[in-house]
Amino acid sequence: DDQRRCGAEGKAACQHFVACQLQRQVAILESQEEGYREVCDAPDGIFQAAWPRTEYRRSMLEHQMREDERKRQLPQPGDETFIKRVDPADGAARTKPELQQIYTAQGWSEQEL
């Protein structure tokens, strides 16, 4: 009797969990549909002058702004701080600041480097 009751409770818990997950997925799809309708209805397409009306579009634009900011903070291509060079003394790859630190401590000049 106890085994049957535990099995029924476990089944009910699983069904509840699945129902909650499906509700979340439906909510996400509805949100995406709203965002899609907002873009399609806008006279200028994706680039609306006004802040988006739907939660989905607002969250996507906020994410894009955060990503754009993060990309602006990345080093520029060719940044001397990150380019590694082979040190002829031992064959190790080091950045220019690392080489300068090592060899200026040994008395090398900037021109010698």
N, CA and C atoms as an extended XYZ file, in Angstrom:
339
Properties=species:S:1:pos:R:3:atomname:S:1:resname:S:1:resid:I:1 pbc="F F F"
N         0.824       -1.195        0.000 N   ASP     1
C         0.000        0.000        0.000 CA  ASP     1
C         0.871        1.264        0.000 C   ASP     1
N         1.919        1.258        0.842 N   ASP     2
C         2.825        2.412        0.897 CA  ASP     2
C         3.543        2.624       -0.437 C   ASP     2
N         3.939        1.523       -1.074 N   GLN     3
C         4.635        1.631       -2.360 CA  GLN     3
C         3.737        2.244       -3.425 C   GLN     3
N         2.473        1.853       -3.424 N   ARG     4
C         1.539        2.407       -4.399 CA  ARG     4
C         1.331        3.896       -4.164 C   ARG     4
N         1.237        4.292       -2.886 N   ARG     5
C         1.024        5.704       -2.547 CA  ARG     5
C         2.253        6.528       -2.959 C   ARG     5
N         3.487        6.025       -2.666 N   CYS     6
C         4.715        6.740       -3.040 CA  CYS     6
C         4.836        6.862       -4.553 C   CYS     6
N         4.482        5.810       -5.261 N   GLY     7
C         4.533        5.846       -6.718 CA  GLY     7
C         3.580        6.874       -7.283 C   GLY     7
N         2.400        6.967       -6.706 N   ALA     8
C         1.404        7.943       -7.168 CA  ALA     8
C         1.867        9.363       -6.869 C   ALA     8
N         2.469        9.579       -5.703 N   GLU     9
C         2.977       10.914       -5.346 CA  GLU     9
C         4.126       11.310       -6.262 C   GLU     9
N         4.995       10.349       -6.571 N   GLY    10
C         6.107       10.625       -7.481 CA  GLY    10
C         5.622       10.967       -8.876 C   GLY    10
N         4.616       10.244       -9.321 N   LYS    11
C         4.051       10.507      -10.647 CA  LYS    11
C         3.412       11.891      -10.685 C   LYS    11
N         2.714       12.244       -9.620 N   ALA    12
C         2.075       13.561       -9.557 CA  ALA    12
C         3.125       14.669       -9.546 C   ALA    12
N         4.230       14.442       -8.832 N   ALA    13
C         5.303       15.447       -8.786 CA  ALA    13
C         5.926       15.620      -10.167 C   ALA    13
N         6.130       14.507      -10.869 N   CYS    14
C         6.691       14.578      -12.226 CA  CYS    14
C         5.749       15.317      -13.174 C   CYS    14
N         4.466       15.024      -13.072 N   GLN    15
C         3.489       15.683      -13.933 CA  GLN    15
C         3.446       17.183      -13.650 C   GLN    15
N         3.545       17.548      -12.386 N   HIS    16
C         3.555       18.970      -12.019 CA  HIS    16
C         4.794       19.660      -12.599 C   HIS    16
N         5.942       19.008      -12.477 N   PHE    17
C         7.182       19.574      -13.002 CA  PHE    17
C         7.087       19.778      -14.515 C   PHE    17
N         6.620       18.769      -15.225 N   VAL    18
C         6.489       18.858      -16.686 CA  VAL    18
C         5.504       19.961      -17.058 C   VAL    18
N         4.401       20.063      -16.336 N   ALA    19
C         3.408       21.104      -16.620 CA  ALA    19
C         4.022       22.494      -16.442 C   ALA    19
N         4.821       22.668      -15.395 N   CYS    20
C         5.470       23.972      -15.157 CA  CYS    20
C         6.452       24.303      -16.282 C   CYS    20
N         7.234       23.306      -16.717 N   GLN    21
C         8.187       23.535      -17.797 CA  GLN    21
C         7.469       23.897      -19.096 C   GLN    21
N         6.382       23.232      -19.378 N   LEU    22
C         5.614       23.539      -20.586 CA  LEU    22
C         5.006       24.936      -20.515 C   LEU    22
N         4.537       25.338      -19.340 N   GLN    23
C         4.004       26.693      -19.179 CA  GLN    23
C         5.084       27.729      -19.434 C   GLN    23
N         6.302       27.479      -18.949 N   ARG    24
C         7.414       28.414      -19.188 CA  ARG    24
C         7.714       28.521      -20.678 C   ARG    24
N         7.724       27.377      -21.364 N   GLN    25
C         8.002       27.394      -22.799 CA  GLN    25
C         6.923       28.132      -23.575 C   GLN    25
N         5.682       27.943      -23.203 N   VAL    26
C         4.581       28.655      -23.860 CA  VAL    26
C         4.723       30.155      -23.634 C   VAL    26
N         5.067       30.552      -22.416 N   ALA    27
C         5.243       31.981      -22.113 CA  ALA    27
C         6.375       32.578      -22.956 C   ALA    27
N         7.466       31.844      -23.117 N   ILE    28
C         8.587       32.328      -23.930 CA  ILE    28
C         8.162       32.469      -25.384 C   ILE    28
N         7.468       31.476      -25.903 N   LEU    29
C         7.016       31.541      -27.297 CA  LEU    29
C         6.040       32.692      -27.522 C   LEU    29
N         5.150       32.923      -26.565 N   GLU    30
C         4.211       34.044      -26.694 CA  GLU    30
C         4.958       35.370      -26.675 C   GLU    30
N         5.958       35.473      -25.833 N   SER    31
C         6.762       36.688      -25.757 CA  SER    31
C         7.497       36.928      -27.072 C   SER    31
N         8.073       35.873      -27.640 N   GLN    32
C         8.754       36.001      -28.923 CA  GLN    32
C         7.782       36.383      -30.035 C   GLN    32
N         6.581       35.830      -29.985 N   GLU    33
C         5.571       36.173      -30.985 CA  GLU    33
C         5.200       37.648      -30.885 C   GLU    33
N         5.055       38.154      -29.668 N   GLU    34
C         4.766       39.586      -29.489 CA  GLU    34
C         5.871       40.438      -30.092 C   GLU    34
N         7.130       40.067      -29.815 N   GLY    35
C         8.259       40.814      -30.356 CA  GLY    35
C         8.276       40.781      -31.876 C   GLY    35
N         7.974       39.627      -32.439 N   TYR    36
C         7.927       39.490      -33.895 CA  TYR    36
C         6.845       40.393      -34.477 C   TYR    36
N         5.664       40.384      -33.846 N   ARG    37
C         4.573       41.245      -34.327 CA  ARG    37
C         4.957       42.715      -34.218 C   ARG    37
N         5.642       43.069      -33.150 N   GLU    38
C         6.054       44.463      -32.968 CA  GLU    38
C         6.981       44.911      -34.087 C   GLU    38
N         7.923       44.046      -34.474 N   VAL    39
C         8.853       44.389      -35.553 CA  VAL    39
C         8.113       44.469      -36.879 C   VAL    39
N         7.242       43.513      -37.134 N   CYS    40
C         6.507       43.492      -38.407 CA  CYS    40
C         5.564       44.688      -38.549 C   CYS    40
N         4.984       45.132      -37.448 N   ASP    41
C         4.035       46.241      -37.489 CA  ASP    41
C         4.723       47.604      -37.536 C   ASP    41
N         5.996       47.664      -37.203 N   ALA    42
C         6.699       48.948      -37.148 CA  ALA    42
C         6.973       49.466      -38.553 C   ALA    42
N         6.805       50.773      -38.767 N   PRO    43
C         7.040       51.325      -40.102 CA  PRO    43
C         8.507       51.255      -40.512 C   PRO    43
N         9.422       51.289      -39.550 N   ASP    44
C        10.839       51.266      -39.900 CA  ASP    44
C        11.511       49.944      -39.536 C   ASP    44
N        10.741       48.884      -39.377 N   GLY    45
C        11.306       47.565      -39.102 CA  GLY    45
C        11.920       47.462      -37.725 C   GLY    45
N        13.063       46.870      -37.653 N   ILE    46
C        13.713       46.595      -36.367 CA  ILE    46
C        14.141       47.870      -35.660 C   ILE    46
N        14.567       48.867      -36.403 N   PHE    47
C        15.139       50.069      -35.799 CA  PHE    47
C        14.061       51.089      -35.476 C   PHE    47
N        13.283       50.788      -34.453 N   GLN    48
C        12.229       51.711      -34.043 CA  GLN    48
C        12.824       52.882      -33.280 C   GLN    48
N        12.241       54.036      -33.481 N   ALA    49
C        12.703       55.208      -32.749 CA  ALA    49
C        12.294       55.121      -31.281 C   ALA    49
N        11.093       54.621      -31.024 N   ALA    50
C        10.602       54.509      -29.650 CA  ALA    50
C        11.113       53.228      -29.008 C   ALA    50
N        11.172       53.235      -27.683 N   TRP    51
C        11.589       52.043      -26.942 CA  TRP    51
C        10.567       50.938      -27.198 C   TRP    51
N        11.007       49.706      -27.332 N   PRO    52
C        10.085       48.620      -27.669 CA  PRO    52
C         8.984       48.437      -26.627 C   PRO    52
N         7.817       48.030      -27.114 N   ARG    53
C         6.666       47.834      -26.225 CA  ARG    53
C         6.691       46.479      -25.542 C   ARG    53
N         7.243       45.464      -26.201 N   THR    54
C         7.165       44.119      -25.640 CA  THR    54
C         8.381       43.812      -24.769 C   THR    54
N         8.164       42.974      -23.799 N   GLU    55
C         9.232       42.544      -22.888 CA  GLU    55
C        10.340       41.813      -23.641 C   GLU    55
N         9.969       40.980      -24.587 N   TYR    56
C        10.952       40.208      -25.346 CA  TYR    56
C        11.898       41.139      -26.107 C   TYR    56
N        11.357       42.085      -26.839 N   ARG    57
C        12.211       43.011      -27.605 CA  ARG    57
C        13.067       43.847      -26.681 C   ARG    57
N        12.476       44.300      -25.556 N   ARG    58
C        13.245       45.109      -24.611 CA  ARG    58
C        14.431       44.312      -24.080 C   ARG    58
N        14.191       43.043      -23.708 N   SER    59
C        15.279       42.237      -23.167 CA  SER    59
C        16.346       41.964      -24.230 C   SER    59
N        15.936       41.749      -25.479 N   MET    60
C        16.910       41.509      -26.545 CA  MET    60
C        17.757       42.761      -26.800 C   MET    60
N        17.118       43.930      -26.814 N   LEU    61
C        17.875       45.160      -27.045 CA  LEU    61
C        18.811       45.466      -25.881 C   LEU    61
N        18.379       45.191      -24.657 N   GLU    62
C        19.261       45.377      -23.503 CA  GLU    62
C        20.462       44.446      -23.602 C   GLU    62
N        20.215       43.216      -24.024 N   HIS    63
C        21.314       42.260      -24.191 CA  HIS    63
C        22.284       42.759      -25.261 C   HIS    63
N        21.754       43.267      -26.363 N   GLN    64
C        22.616       43.798      -27.422 CA  GLN    64
C        23.454       44.963      -26.921 C   GLN    64
N        22.851       45.846      -26.123 N   MET    65
C        23.604       46.986      -25.588 CA  MET    65
C        24.742       46.511      -24.679 C   MET    65
N        24.456       45.512      -23.821 N   ARG    66
C        25.505       44.975      -22.939 CA  ARG    66
C        26.629       44.340      -23.758 C   ARG    66
N        26.269       43.603      -24.800 N   GLU    67
C        27.283       42.961      -25.644 CA  GLU    67
C        28.116       44.006      -26.380 C   GLU    67
N        27.473       45.051      -26.883 N   ASP    68
C        28.208       46.112      -27.565 CA  ASP    68
C        29.196       46.775      -26.615 C   ASP    68
N        28.775       47.032      -25.394 N   GLU    69
C        29.659       47.642      -24.395 CA  GLU    69
C        30.825       46.707      -24.085 C   GLU    69
N        30.549       45.422      -23.935 N   ARG    70
C        31.605       44.446      -23.642 CA  ARG    70
C        32.622       44.399      -24.784 C   ARG    70
N        32.132       44.445      -26.023 N   LYS    71
C        33.032       44.394      -27.170 CA  LYS    71
C        33.894       45.645      -27.253 C   LYS    71
N        33.341       46.792      -26.860 N   ARG    72
C        34.131       48.025      -26.872 CA  ARG    72
C        35.248       47.980      -25.840 C   ARG    72
N        35.083       47.175      -24.799 N   GLN    73
C        36.093       47.095      -23.744 CA  GLN    73
C        37.202       46.097      -24.073 C   GLN    73
N        37.033       45.298      -25.122 N   LEU    74
C        38.063       44.351      -25.525 CA  LEU    74
C        39.247       45.104      -26.126 C   LEU    74
N        40.438       44.553      -26.018 N   PRO    75
C        41.597       45.225      -26.617 CA  PRO    75
C        41.466       45.281      -28.139 C   PRO    75
N        42.008       46.330      -28.697 N   GLN    76
C        41.980       46.502      -30.147 CA  GLN    76
C        42.978       45.544      -30.799 C   GLN    76
N        42.714       45.117      -32.031 N   PRO    77
C        43.690       44.271      -32.729 CA  PRO    77
C        45.029       44.988      -32.828 C   PRO    77
N        46.088       44.260      -32.588 N   GLY    78
C        47.424       44.852      -32.650 CA  GLY    78
C        47.861       45.480      -31.345 C   GLY    78
N        47.104       45.326      -30.281 N   ASP    79
C        47.462       45.887      -28.979 CA  ASP    79
C        48.738       45.206      -28.491 C   ASP    79
N        49.779       45.978      -28.273 N   GLU    80
C        51.091       45.459      -27.875 CA  GLU    80
C        51.040       44.681      -26.560 C   GLU    80
N        50.064       44.956      -25.757 N   THR    81
C        49.961       44.295      -24.461 CA  THR    81
C        49.631       42.820      -24.600 C   THR    81
N        49.030       42.420      -25.732 N   PHE    82
C        48.557       41.050      -25.866 CA  PHE    82
C        49.264       40.238      -26.943 C   PHE    82
N        50.022       40.886      -27.809 N   ILE    83
C        50.711       40.160      -28.875 CA  ILE    83
C        51.937       39.482      -28.285 C   ILE    83
N        52.038       38.188      -28.499 N   LYS    84
C        53.190       37.443      -27.975 CA  LYS    84
C        54.253       37.319      -29.056 C   LYS    84
N        55.504       37.377      -28.584 N   ARG    85
C        56.663       37.226      -29.461 CA  ARG    85
C        57.524       36.103      -28.895 C   ARG    85
N        58.290       35.492      -29.745 N   VAL    86
C        59.177       34.435      -29.275 CA  VAL    86
C        60.453       35.079      -28.744 C   VAL    86
N        60.772       34.760      -27.509 N   ASP    87
C        62.004       35.247      -26.895 CA  ASP    87
C        63.143       34.377      -27.423 C   ASP    87
N        64.096       34.962      -28.176 N   PRO    88
C        65.175       34.144      -28.746 CA  PRO    88
C        66.073       33.501      -27.685 C   PRO    88
N        66.081       34.055      -26.487 N   ALA    89
C        66.944       33.504      -25.439 CA  ALA    89
C        66.508       32.108      -25.009 C   ALA    89
N        65.192       31.892      -24.899 N   ASP    90
C        64.725       30.582      -24.420 CA  ASP    90
C        63.575       30.002      -25.252 C   ASP    90
N        63.117       30.713      -26.280 N   GLY    91
C        62.058       30.213      -27.151 CA  GLY    91
C        60.661       30.333      -26.575 C   GLY    91
N        60.503       30.992      -25.428 N   ALA    92
C        59.184       31.160      -24.798 CA  ALA    92
C        58.436       32.316      -25.451 C   ALA    92
N        57.112       32.196      -25.536 N   ALA    93
C        56.274       33.267      -26.088 CA  ALA    93
C        55.949       34.256      -24.973 C   ALA    93
N        56.274       35.535      -25.218 N   ARG    94
C        56.029       36.574      -24.222 CA  ARG    94
C        55.507       37.840      -24.899 C   ARG    94
N        54.773       38.642      -24.141 N   THR    95
C        54.295       39.924      -24.667 CA  THR    95
C        55.431       40.938      -24.600 C   THR    95
N        55.273       42.033      -25.324 N   LYS    96
C        56.304       43.073      -25.324 CA  LYS    96
C        56.539       43.625      -23.917 C   LYS    96
N        55.465       43.913      -23.139 N   PRO    97
C        55.727       44.390      -21.768 CA  PRO    97
C        56.490       43.369      -20.912 C   PRO    97
N        56.214       42.075      -21.120 N   GLU    98
C        56.950       41.051      -20.369 CA  GLU    98
C        58.423       41.054      -20.761 C   GLU    98
N        58.697       41.147      -22.071 N   LEU    99
C        60.086       41.197      -22.524 CA  LEU    99
C        60.796       42.429      -21.998 C   LEU    99
N        60.102       43.572      -22.028 N   GLN   100
C        60.707       44.805      -21.520 CA  GLN   100
C        61.040       44.678      -20.036 C   GLN   100
N        60.135       44.106      -19.278 N   GLN   101
C        60.355       43.944      -17.834 CA  GLN   101
C        61.565       43.046      -17.568 C   GLN   101
N        61.644       41.936      -18.279 N   ILE   102
C        62.744       40.984      -18.061 CA  ILE   102
C        64.085       41.597      -18.447 C   ILE   102
N        64.144       42.192      -19.656 N   TYR   103
C        65.437       42.623      -20.168 CA  TYR   103
C        65.882       44.000      -19.677 C   TYR   103
N        64.940       44.859      -19.302 N   THR   104
C        65.389       46.124      -18.698 CA  THR   104
C        65.950       45.860      -17.305 C   THR   104
N        65.436       44.836      -16.633 N   ALA   105
C        65.993       44.461      -15.322 CA  ALA   105
C        67.424       43.932      -15.477 C   ALA   105
N        67.749       43.405      -16.664 N   GLN   106
C        69.103       42.910      -16.929 CA  GLN   106
C        69.999       43.987      -17.527 C   GLN   106
N        69.437       45.215      -17.675 N   GLY   107
C        70.237       46.332      -18.147 CA  GLY   107
C        70.172       46.603      -19.633 C   GLY   107
N        69.278       45.990      -20.358 N   TRP   108
C        69.136       46.236      -21.786 CA  TRP   108
C        68.428       47.572      -22.007 C   TRP   108
N        68.774       48.246      -23.068 N   SER   109
C        68.104       49.511      -23.411 CA  SER   109
C        66.890       49.220      -24.285 C   SER   109
N        66.046       50.215      -24.494 N   GLU   110
C        64.870       50.084      -25.335 CA  GLU   110
C        65.257       49.765      -26.781 C   GLU   110
N        66.349       50.371      -27.278 N   GLN   111
C        66.806       50.124      -28.631 CA  GLN   111
C        67.318       48.696      -28.797 C   GLN   111
N        67.977       48.171      -27.779 N   GLU   112
C        68.499       46.813      -27.846 CA  GLU   112
C        67.387       45.779      -27.891 C   GLU   112
N        66.262       46.102      -27.269 N   LEU   113
C        65.133       45.183      -27.300 CA  LEU   113
C        64.552       45.120      -28.682 C   LEU   113
